Amino acid sequence: MSFNELSKDISQESGNDVEKIYEAVDKYCSKYGVDRALVLSIIKQESNFNPNAVSYAGAKGLMQLMDFNSEAYGVTNPFDINQNVEAGVRHIKEYLDMFGGNLEMALMAYNGGPGTMERRGVKSPSDLYKMPQETQNYVPKILDNYRHYSSNE
């Protein structure tokens, strides 16, 4: 996806940060071997490209990192585009590795947590129904975004 195509999709909240977001996604996806379209899909769903987003649960920044995740990845400012994107890319990469590259399982873990998956007996993508409703809604939305961004790559 080109910078110009992406800038059409990025929310008004990101203002002058469009180029920074694009560069950070490109840089860290290349560094960690994660599909750029996947990360853009996560950012779209998590924050609608707003680097200052804060969720009701306290998740922060573009990739909506919880404080414990930010700390684990050495993030000192979760609203910093580079720090947030790098930590988010590392985080989804860990889940992709954990689940042998299975995208749906990795997304369930990213949204609902691997502990929730274990407690609820989630062993395959077909077990999505066992996850909280938020995660059941989240995974298909990310997959739709992913198809959109992948088709524009």
PEBELJO-V298030 format. One record per residue. N is the residue number from 1. RES is the residue in one small letter. SS is DSSP state (hx for helix, st for strand, lp for the rest). PSI is psi as a letter, one per 30 degrees, with the letter a starting at -180 (NA if undefined). OMEGA is omega in whole degrees, -180 to 180 (none if undefined). Layout:
n = {N,N}
res = {RES,RES}
ss = {SS,SS}
psi = {PSI,PSI}
omega = {OMEGA,OMEGA}
//
This chain:
n = {1,2,3,4,5,6,7,8,9,10,11,12,13,14,15,16,17,18,19,20,21,22,23,24,25,26,27,28,29,30,31,32,33,34,35,36,37,38,39,40,41,42,43,44,45,46,47,48,49,50,51,52,53,54,55,56,57,58,59,60,61,62,63,64,65,66,67,68,69,70,71,72,73,74,75,76,77,78,79,80,81,82,83,84,85,86,87,88,89,90,91,92,93,94,95,96,97,98,99,100,101,102,103,104,105,106,107,108,109,110,111,112,113,114,115,116,117,118,119,120,121,122,123,124,125,126,127,128,129,130,131,132,133,134,135,136,137,138,139,140,141,142,143,144,145,146,147,148,149,150,151,152,153}
res = {m,s,f,n,e,l,s,k,d,i,s,q,e,s,g,n,d,v,e,k,i,y,e,a,v,d,k,y,c,s,k,y,g,v,d,r,a,l,v,l,s,i,i,k,q,e,s,n,f,n,p,n,a,v,s,y,a,g,a,k,g,l,m,q,l,m,d,f,n,s,e,a,y,g,v,t,n,p,f,d,i,n,q,n,v,e,a,g,v,r,h,i,k,e,y,l,d,m,f,g,g,n,l,e,m,a,l,m,a,y,n,g,g,p,g,t,m,e,r,r,g,v,k,s,p,s,d,l,y,k,m,p,q,e,t,q,n,y,v,p,k,i,l,d,n,y,r,h,y,s,s,n,e}
ss = {lp,lp,hx,hx,hx,hx,hx,hx,hx,lp,lp,hx,hx,hx,hx,hx,hx,hx,hx,hx,hx,hx,hx,hx,hx,hx,hx,hx,hx,hx,hx,hx,lp,lp,lp,hx,hx,hx,hx,hx,hx,hx,hx,hx,hx,hx,hx,lp,lp,lp,lp,lp,lp,st,lp,lp,lp,lp,lp,st,lp,lp,lp,lp,st,lp,hx,hx,hx,hx,hx,hx,lp,lp,lp,lp,lp,lp,lp,lp,hx,hx,hx,hx,hx,hx,hx,hx,hx,hx,hx,hx,hx,hx,hx,hx,hx,hx,lp,lp,lp,lp,hx,hx,hx,hx,hx,hx,hx,hx,hx,hx,lp,hx,hx,hx,hx,hx,hx,lp,lp,lp,lp,lp,hx,hx,hx,hx,hx,hx,lp,lp,hx,hx,hx,hx,hx,hx,hx,hx,hx,hx,hx,hx,hx,hx,hx,hx,hx,hx,hx,lp,lp}
psi = {k,l,e,e,e,e,f,f,f,k,l,f,f,f,c,g,g,e,e,e,e,e,e,e,e,e,e,f,e,e,e,g,h,k,k,e,e,e,e,e,e,e,e,e,e,e,f,h,g,j,f,g,k,k,l,f,f,g,k,k,a,e,g,i,k,l,e,e,e,e,e,e,g,g,k,f,j,f,f,k,e,e,e,e,e,e,e,e,e,e,e,e,e,e,e,e,e,e,g,h,g,j,e,e,e,e,e,e,e,e,e,f,k,f,e,e,e,e,e,g,h,j,f,l,f,f,g,e,f,f,l,l,e,e,e,e,e,e,e,e,e,e,e,e,e,e,e,e,e,e,f,g,NA}
omega = {-178,177,-179,178,-180,-176,176,-174,-175,-176,178,-178,-177,174,-177,-176,-176,-178,178,180,-180,-179,-180,179,-180,-177,-173,174,176,-177,-174,177,179,-180,-179,180,178,-178,176,179,179,-180,179,-177,-174,-171,-173,177,177,-178,-179,-178,174,-179,176,-179,179,176,-170,171,-175,-176,174,179,172,-177,-179,176,178,180,-179,-179,176,179,178,178,-177,178,175,-174,-177,-180,-177,-179,179,-180,179,178,178,-178,180,177,178,179,176,178,-179,-176,173,179,-179,-174,-178,178,179,179,175,180,-179,-177,-173,-180,179,177,177,179,-179,-179,-177,176,179,-177,-179,178,-180,178,-179,-179,179,-178,176,-177,180,-180,177,177,-174,-174,179,178,178,-180,176,177,-178,177,179,-178,179,-179,180,-179,none}
//
